Amino acid sequence: MKAQVGEAIETMRAQVAALHAELPRWGLVVWTAGNVSARVPGADLLVIKPSGVSYDELTASAMVVTDLDGRLVQGDRAPSSDTFAHAYVYRHMPEVGGVVHTHSTYATAWAARREPIPCVLTMMADEFGGPIPVGPFALIGDDSIGRGIVETLSGSRSPAVLMANHGVFTIGKDARAAVKAAAMCEEVAKTVHVARQLGLPVAIPQDDVDRLYDRYTHAYGQASSAPVAS
């Protein structure tokens, strides 16, 4: 079992390092801000980037491992300052396998207004199942942000929350899904902002949101049993 956990940690280190490169690629972060974490399968551990380290330096070996209380287990650098928030999410949402935090421009502008992003796009109905909610204001340094994330997203279909006056946190079944949610959150935040410059966006009726979300969740993409072309 110990060997299996060790292999899982190394796999997660590589995946989390690679996924951090997606954040600047999609314009979601500047300088050293933002982070991706992943739950280690089979263990009460998470992998996350070290604090204040350039994205160019984020190799697999640079990633750090903590327990689900945010205490360093492996690595020689201090974990991200958001580690306690990530750890709280993993402790209280066992279905979550990945967490992402960004300060992407448009989504964070909505967070600064403490205003949910209304569901006025089919893309939002598909990806978020409704509006993107706002979580409470909380200071960095303990698990207060994590509590706000869990309180806001528990029972919500949205994998994204706009933490008031702070930025975006997203969750997913794995870290890649959480990164996708962060990218999609910024895209819809930008589009709805632009729409507001032209007039008042029209909300999609809830019945249609439900149908769109159900189709996207259960019918979109390639079925796992699809035949492989020869």
Residue frames as qw, qx, qy, qz and C-alpha x, y, z in Angstrom:
[[0.000, 0.885, 0.465, 0.000, 0.00, 0.00, 0.00],
 [0.321, -0.771, 0.096, 0.542, 2.84, 2.39, 0.86],
 [0.379, -0.122, 0.601, 0.693, 4.39, 1.81, -2.57],
 [0.188, 0.620, 0.682, 0.339, 1.03, 2.44, -4.27],
 [0.134, -0.928, -0.257, 0.233, 0.62, 5.73, -2.42],
 [0.391, -0.557, 0.336, 0.651, 4.15, 6.72, -3.40],
 [0.322, 0.198, 0.692, 0.615, 3.36, 6.03, -7.06],
 [0.046, 0.812, 0.569, 0.119, 0.11, 8.00, -6.78],
 [0.266, -0.835, -0.036, 0.480, 1.99, 10.96, -5.32],
 [0.360, -0.302, 0.516, 0.716, 4.50, 10.98, -8.17],
 [0.219, 0.478, 0.723, 0.448, 1.68, 10.76, -10.73],
 [0.084, -0.899, -0.423, 0.077, -0.15, 13.66, -9.09],
 [0.361, -0.646, 0.164, 0.652, 3.03, 15.74, -8.88],
 [0.304, 0.001, 0.627, 0.717, 3.48, 15.41, -12.66],
 [0.070, 0.651, 0.691, 0.307, -0.19, 16.13, -13.40],
 [0.204, -0.886, -0.300, 0.288, -0.40, 19.16, -11.13],
 [0.362, -0.480, 0.305, 0.739, 2.83, 20.62, -12.51],
 [0.228, 0.212, 0.688, 0.656, 1.55, 20.23, -16.08],
 [0.040, -0.761, -0.632, -0.139, -1.85, 21.72, -15.22],
 [0.268, -0.735, -0.128, 0.609, -0.26, 24.83, -13.71],
 [0.262, -0.146, 0.486, 0.821, 0.99, 25.64, -17.21],
 [0.068, 0.569, 0.730, 0.373, -2.64, 25.82, -18.36],
 [0.170, -0.799, -0.417, 0.399, -3.35, 28.82, -16.09],
 [0.103, -0.605, 0.221, 0.758, -1.08, 31.35, -17.86],
 [0.202, 0.097, 0.789, 0.572, -1.91, 29.71, -21.20],
 [0.039, -0.658, -0.706, -0.259, -5.57, 30.69, -20.78],
 [0.063, 0.514, -0.031, 0.855, -4.76, 34.08, -19.27],
 [0.618, -0.621, -0.449, -0.177, -6.04, 33.17, -15.80],
 [0.676, -0.622, -0.110, 0.379, -3.06, 34.27, -13.69],
 [0.341, 0.851, -0.238, 0.321, -0.25, 36.82, -13.51],
 [0.039, -0.688, 0.632, -0.354, 3.17, 36.53, -11.88],
 [0.178, 0.136, -0.954, 0.200, 2.98, 33.80, -9.19],
 [0.526, -0.017, 0.356, -0.772, -0.71, 34.17, -8.32],
 [0.837, 0.126, -0.205, -0.491, -3.10, 31.23, -8.50],
 [0.198, -0.377, 0.898, -0.112, -2.73, 27.53, -7.84],
 [0.792, 0.033, -0.456, -0.406, -3.88, 24.03, -8.75],
 [0.322, -0.376, 0.811, -0.311, -4.13, 21.13, -6.32],
 [0.715, 0.037, -0.587, -0.379, -5.09, 17.48, -6.59],
 [0.778, -0.408, 0.351, -0.325, -6.19, 14.91, -4.07],
 [0.118, 0.430, -0.891, -0.085, -3.85, 11.90, -3.88],
 [0.816, -0.099, -0.365, -0.437, -5.91, 8.76, -4.57],
 [0.843, -0.137, -0.505, 0.126, -5.87, 6.31, -1.69],
 [0.521, -0.142, -0.422, 0.729, -4.45, 8.74, 0.86],
 [0.146, -0.912, -0.360, 0.135, -5.48, 11.77, 2.92],
 [0.460, -0.383, 0.229, 0.768, -2.99, 13.93, 1.04],
 [0.470, 0.849, 0.230, -0.070, -2.96, 16.66, -1.59],
 [0.619, 0.006, 0.248, 0.745, -0.40, 17.97, -4.06],
 [0.118, 0.962, 0.238, -0.069, -0.10, 21.72, -4.60],
 [0.558, 0.606, -0.135, 0.551, 2.45, 24.26, -5.81],
 [0.528, -0.330, -0.354, 0.698, 4.87, 25.96, -3.40],
 [0.031, -0.914, -0.309, 0.259, 4.23, 29.55, -2.38],
 [0.006, -0.920, 0.160, 0.359, 5.58, 32.42, -4.46],
 [0.528, -0.241, 0.665, 0.470, 7.39, 30.32, -7.07],
 [0.310, 0.469, -0.370, -0.740, 7.43, 31.33, -10.75],
 [0.876, 0.276, 0.209, -0.336, 5.34, 29.25, -13.12],
 [0.590, 0.637, -0.495, -0.039, 8.49, 28.60, -15.16],
 [0.027, 0.471, -0.821, 0.321, 9.94, 26.75, -12.16],
 [0.722, -0.120, 0.403, -0.550, 6.95, 24.54, -11.46],
 [0.440, 0.281, -0.832, -0.186, 8.32, 21.12, -12.30],
 [0.801, -0.309, -0.468, -0.211, 6.95, 17.89, -10.87],
 [0.657, -0.083, -0.521, 0.539, 9.76, 17.78, -8.31],
 [0.042, 0.260, -0.218, 0.940, 8.92, 21.32, -7.17],
 [0.584, -0.466, -0.357, -0.561, 5.38, 20.34, -6.12],
 [0.083, -0.292, 0.744, -0.595, 4.74, 19.88, -2.41],
 [0.534, -0.316, -0.755, -0.213, 2.55, 17.37, -0.59],
 [0.232, -0.302, 0.484, -0.788, 0.47, 18.17, 2.49],
 [0.002, -0.302, -0.936, 0.184, -2.06, 16.33, 4.60],
 [0.094, -0.630, -0.601, -0.482, -5.70, 17.39, 4.61],
 [0.362, -0.831, -0.291, 0.306, -5.01, 19.81, 7.45],
 [0.324, 0.930, -0.083, 0.154, -2.50, 21.67, 5.26],
 [0.545, -0.709, 0.420, 0.155, 0.62, 20.38, 7.05],
 [0.426, 0.674, -0.570, -0.199, 3.69, 19.78, 4.88],
 [0.941, -0.146, 0.301, -0.059, 4.42, 16.08, 4.32],
 [0.771, 0.071, 0.352, 0.527, 6.82, 16.12, 1.37],
 [0.377, 0.796, 0.150, 0.449, 8.84, 18.93, -0.19],
 [0.574, -0.233, -0.239, 0.748, 11.38, 21.49, 0.93],
 [0.018, 0.237, 0.115, 0.965, 9.35, 24.65, 0.23],
 [0.265, 0.251, 0.570, -0.736, 6.40, 26.23, 1.98],
 [0.251, 0.471, 0.816, 0.222, 3.06, 25.27, 0.40],
 [0.007, -0.504, -0.372, -0.779, 0.85, 27.82, -1.34],
 [0.115, -0.059, 0.446, -0.885, -0.78, 30.32, 1.00],
 [0.659, -0.039, -0.145, -0.737, -4.15, 28.93, -0.17],
 [0.355, 0.125, -0.926, 0.012, -3.36, 25.38, 0.97],
 [0.159, 0.129, 0.765, -0.610, -5.63, 25.55, 4.03],
 [0.573, 0.315, 0.049, -0.755, -8.57, 26.50, 1.79],
 [0.584, 0.282, -0.679, -0.344, -7.88, 23.60, -0.58],
 [0.190, 0.090, -0.934, 0.289, -7.44, 21.18, 2.32],
 [0.374, 0.169, 0.540, -0.734, -10.76, 22.23, 3.88],
 [0.663, 0.309, -0.250, -0.634, -12.54, 21.54, 0.60],
 [0.517, 0.227, -0.819, -0.102, -11.05, 18.06, 0.35],
 [0.014, -0.022, 0.853, -0.521, -11.96, 17.25, 3.96],
 [0.388, 0.315, 0.517, -0.695, -15.58, 18.28, 3.53],
 [0.711, 0.495, -0.072, -0.493, -16.28, 17.40, -0.12],
 [0.622, -0.289, 0.710, 0.161, -15.01, 13.84, -0.64],
 [0.722, 0.540, 0.427, 0.071, -16.25, 13.82, -4.24],
 [0.250, 0.949, -0.181, -0.073, -13.78, 16.58, -5.15],
 [0.909, -0.037, 0.131, 0.395, -10.46, 15.51, -6.66],
 [0.510, 0.207, 0.104, 0.828, -9.10, 18.88, -7.77],
 [0.117, -0.891, -0.317, 0.303, -9.24, 22.53, -6.71],
 [0.502, 0.347, 0.174, 0.773, -8.08, 25.62, -8.61],
 [0.156, -0.834, -0.284, 0.446, -7.73, 29.25, -7.54],
 [0.463, 0.334, 0.280, 0.772, -7.25, 32.19, -9.92],
 [0.014, -0.643, -0.246, 0.726, -7.62, 35.96, -10.00],
 [0.352, 0.319, 0.624, 0.621, -8.68, 36.02, -13.64],
 [0.058, 0.020, 0.001, 0.998, -9.63, 39.56, -14.65],
 [0.412, -0.280, -0.377, -0.781, -13.30, 39.43, -15.61],
 [0.653, -0.405, -0.639, -0.047, -14.44, 36.85, -13.08],
 [0.457, -0.258, -0.460, 0.716, -12.59, 38.69, -10.31],
 [0.091, -0.168, -0.082, -0.978, -14.29, 41.92, -11.38],
 [0.598, -0.424, -0.483, -0.479, -17.64, 40.23, -10.68],
 [0.663, -0.334, -0.562, 0.364, -16.24, 39.07, -7.32],
 [0.246, 0.013, -0.226, 0.943, -15.24, 42.67, -6.53],
 [0.380, -0.258, -0.185, -0.869, -18.88, 43.68, -7.08],
 [0.261, 0.003, 0.861, -0.437, -20.02, 40.69, -5.00],
 [0.654, 0.335, 0.021, -0.678, -22.41, 39.88, -7.80],
 [0.693, 0.054, 0.715, 0.078, -23.25, 36.41, -9.14],
 [0.086, 0.260, -0.617, -0.738, -22.82, 35.92, -12.88],
 [0.689, 0.247, 0.337, -0.592, -26.37, 35.38, -14.22],
 [0.502, 0.039, 0.825, 0.257, -27.11, 32.38, -16.39],
 [0.454, 0.700, 0.064, -0.547, -27.72, 34.09, -19.73],
 [0.335, 0.565, -0.672, -0.343, -25.66, 31.76, -21.97],
 [0.958, 0.015, -0.184, -0.218, -26.20, 28.15, -22.98],
 [0.572, 0.401, -0.598, 0.393, -22.51, 27.60, -22.19],
 [0.197, -0.390, 0.563, -0.702, -23.28, 28.59, -18.59],
 [0.845, -0.113, 0.103, -0.513, -26.26, 26.26, -18.40],
 [0.874, 0.260, -0.409, 0.032, -24.08, 23.45, -19.75],
 [0.523, 0.357, -0.572, 0.522, -21.02, 23.98, -17.58],
 [0.016, 0.205, -0.556, 0.806, -22.43, 25.52, -14.40],
 [0.212, -0.437, -0.874, -0.019, -26.08, 24.50, -14.32],
 [0.188, -0.889, -0.418, 0.007, -27.14, 28.05, -13.49],
 [0.033, 0.956, -0.171, 0.236, -25.60, 31.27, -12.19],
 [0.653, 0.181, -0.495, 0.543, -22.06, 31.33, -10.80],
 [0.491, -0.805, -0.332, -0.037, -22.53, 32.15, -7.11],
 [0.144, 0.714, -0.378, 0.571, -20.65, 34.54, -4.83],
 [0.718, -0.315, -0.545, 0.298, -19.09, 33.29, -1.61],
 [0.383, -0.907, -0.156, 0.078, -18.46, 35.30, 1.55],
 [0.251, 0.819, -0.395, 0.333, -15.51, 37.59, 2.13],
 [0.888, -0.441, 0.008, 0.130, -12.75, 35.80, 4.05],
 [0.053, -0.876, 0.474, 0.070, -9.13, 36.53, 4.90],
 [0.791, 0.365, -0.482, 0.087, -6.24, 34.37, 3.70],
 [0.030, 0.577, -0.685, 0.445, -4.24, 32.37, 6.23],
 [0.392, -0.074, 0.837, -0.374, -6.59, 29.79, 7.71],
 [0.145, 0.232, 0.920, 0.279, -9.50, 27.68, 6.49],
 [0.269, 0.523, 0.370, -0.720, -12.02, 30.56, 6.41],
 [0.371, 0.416, -0.457, -0.693, -11.94, 30.67, 2.62],
 [0.176, 0.031, -0.970, -0.165, -12.40, 26.90, 2.47],
 [0.147, 0.391, 0.778, -0.468, -15.45, 27.14, 4.69],
 [0.350, 0.543, 0.048, -0.762, -16.93, 29.77, 2.40],
 [0.298, 0.295, -0.745, -0.519, -16.28, 27.63, -0.68],
 [0.094, -0.139, -0.985, 0.049, -17.93, 24.57, 0.85],
 [0.206, 0.470, 0.586, -0.627, -20.91, 26.50, 2.22],
 [0.366, 0.526, -0.151, -0.753, -21.53, 28.13, -1.17],
 [0.396, 0.326, -0.725, -0.459, -21.01, 25.12, -3.44],
 [0.140, 0.075, 0.960, -0.229, -22.62, 22.41, -1.30],
 [0.378, 0.553, 0.684, -0.291, -25.87, 21.60, -3.05],
 [0.318, 0.754, -0.133, -0.559, -24.97, 23.80, -6.03],
 [0.880, 0.369, 0.261, 0.147, -24.43, 22.53, -9.55],
 [0.311, 0.910, -0.248, 0.121, -21.77, 25.18, -10.15],
 [0.881, -0.092, -0.153, 0.437, -18.14, 24.01, -9.93],
 [0.387, 0.341, -0.101, 0.851, -17.08, 27.66, -9.53],
 [0.313, -0.832, -0.415, 0.194, -17.52, 30.26, -6.81],
 [0.283, 0.670, -0.079, 0.682, -16.56, 33.93, -6.85],
 [0.546, -0.482, -0.475, 0.494, -15.16, 34.63, -3.39],
 [0.000, -0.966, -0.253, -0.059, -16.12, 38.21, -2.51],
 [0.036, -0.964, 0.261, 0.025, -13.39, 40.79, -3.20],
 [0.592, -0.483, 0.618, 0.186, -10.92, 37.97, -3.85],
 [0.226, 0.424, -0.720, -0.500, -11.19, 35.76, -6.90],
 [0.828, 0.099, -0.313, -0.455, -12.28, 32.43, -8.33],
 [0.331, -0.311, 0.881, -0.132, -12.17, 28.98, -6.78],
 [0.762, 0.188, -0.354, -0.509, -13.23, 25.96, -8.81],
 [0.572, -0.269, 0.755, -0.176, -13.64, 22.28, -8.00],
 [0.680, 0.348, -0.469, -0.443, -13.79, 19.13, -10.11],
 [0.985, -0.135, 0.016, -0.102, -13.74, 15.37, -10.03],
 [0.816, -0.082, 0.056, 0.569, -10.05, 15.78, -10.78],
 [0.286, -0.584, 0.051, 0.758, -7.62, 18.66, -11.17],
 [0.183, 0.088, 0.603, 0.771, -8.07, 18.86, -14.94],
 [0.095, -0.679, -0.684, -0.249, -11.84, 19.32, -14.53],
 [0.300, -0.791, -0.288, 0.448, -11.22, 22.10, -12.02],
 [0.287, -0.324, 0.330, 0.839, -8.85, 23.86, -14.44],
 [0.070, 0.382, 0.704, 0.595, -11.47, 23.61, -17.19],
 [0.196, -0.794, -0.572, 0.062, -14.06, 25.14, -14.86],
 [0.323, -0.648, -0.033, 0.689, -11.69, 28.05, -14.13],
 [0.203, -0.068, 0.530, 0.820, -11.15, 28.70, -17.83],
 [0.061, -0.539, -0.729, -0.418, -14.87, 28.52, -18.60],
 [0.265, -0.764, -0.451, 0.378, -15.69, 30.78, -15.64],
 [0.229, -0.488, 0.160, 0.827, -13.44, 33.51, -17.01],
 [0.104, 0.158, 0.683, 0.706, -14.87, 33.11, -20.52],
 [0.142, -0.679, -0.686, -0.220, -18.49, 33.51, -19.44],
 [0.305, -0.705, -0.276, 0.578, -17.60, 36.33, -17.02],
 [0.201, -0.273, 0.349, 0.873, -16.09, 38.24, -19.94],
 [0.008, -0.323, -0.739, -0.591, -18.95, 37.52, -22.33],
 [0.214, -0.743, -0.631, 0.052, -21.67, 38.52, -19.88],
 [0.286, -0.600, -0.080, 0.743, -19.74, 41.68, -19.02],
 [0.109, -0.070, 0.511, 0.850, -19.58, 42.61, -22.72],
 [0.103, -0.526, -0.775, -0.333, -23.29, 41.83, -23.12],
 [0.248, -0.741, -0.479, 0.401, -24.06, 44.26, -20.30],
 [0.199, -0.374, 0.173, 0.889, -22.32, 47.03, -22.19],
 [0.073, -0.146, -0.667, -0.727, -24.87, 46.55, -24.97],
 [0.572, -0.354, -0.209, -0.709, -27.94, 46.23, -22.78],
 [0.596, -0.341, 0.565, -0.458, -29.56, 43.95, -20.22],
 [0.218, 0.188, -0.935, -0.208, -28.79, 40.25, -20.86],
 [0.759, -0.166, -0.128, -0.617, -31.84, 37.97, -20.85],
 [0.401, -0.336, 0.815, -0.250, -31.81, 35.08, -18.38],
 [0.413, 0.047, -0.837, -0.356, -32.47, 31.57, -19.71],
 [0.745, -0.357, -0.032, -0.562, -35.66, 30.07, -18.20],
 [0.439, -0.479, 0.723, -0.234, -34.90, 27.55, -15.45],
 [0.892, 0.173, 0.380, -0.175, -36.59, 24.65, -17.28],
 [0.713, 0.674, -0.175, 0.079, -34.31, 25.22, -20.27],
 [0.046, -0.735, 0.635, -0.235, -31.27, 25.52, -18.00],
 [0.707, -0.249, 0.617, -0.238, -32.17, 22.16, -16.47],
 [0.894, 0.396, 0.201, -0.062, -32.55, 20.52, -19.87],
 [0.466, 0.791, -0.368, 0.146, -29.30, 21.96, -21.18],
 [0.264, -0.638, 0.676, -0.259, -27.39, 20.89, -18.07],
 [0.831, -0.053, 0.518, -0.196, -28.86, 17.37, -18.20],
 [0.826, 0.563, 0.004, 0.015, -27.96, 16.95, -21.88],
 [0.280, 0.797, -0.488, 0.219, -24.44, 18.26, -21.40],
 [0.448, -0.528, 0.659, -0.293, -23.87, 16.14, -18.30],
 [0.745, -0.020, 0.645, -0.166, -25.22, 12.88, -19.70],
 [0.782, 0.511, 0.354, 0.033, -25.03, 13.04, -23.50],
 [0.275, 0.923, -0.259, -0.078, -22.22, 15.41, -24.53],
 [0.155, -0.677, 0.715, 0.084, -18.86, 14.08, -25.71],
 [0.564, 0.277, -0.745, -0.222, -17.69, 10.60, -26.57],
 [0.887, -0.349, 0.048, -0.300, -19.19, 7.59, -24.83],
 [0.338, -0.616, 0.712, 0.005, -16.57, 5.45, -23.13],
 [0.716, 0.069, 0.695, 0.008, -17.88, 2.41, -25.00],
 [0.547, 0.746, -0.098, -0.365, -17.55, 4.04, -28.43],
 [0.932, 0.152, 0.197, 0.264, -15.73, 1.81, -30.95],
 [0.312, -0.686, 0.365, 0.546, -12.16, 2.71, -31.80],
 [0.667, 0.691, -0.122, -0.253, -11.55, 3.40, -35.48],
 [0.858, -0.141, 0.359, 0.340, -9.12, 1.03, -37.09]]
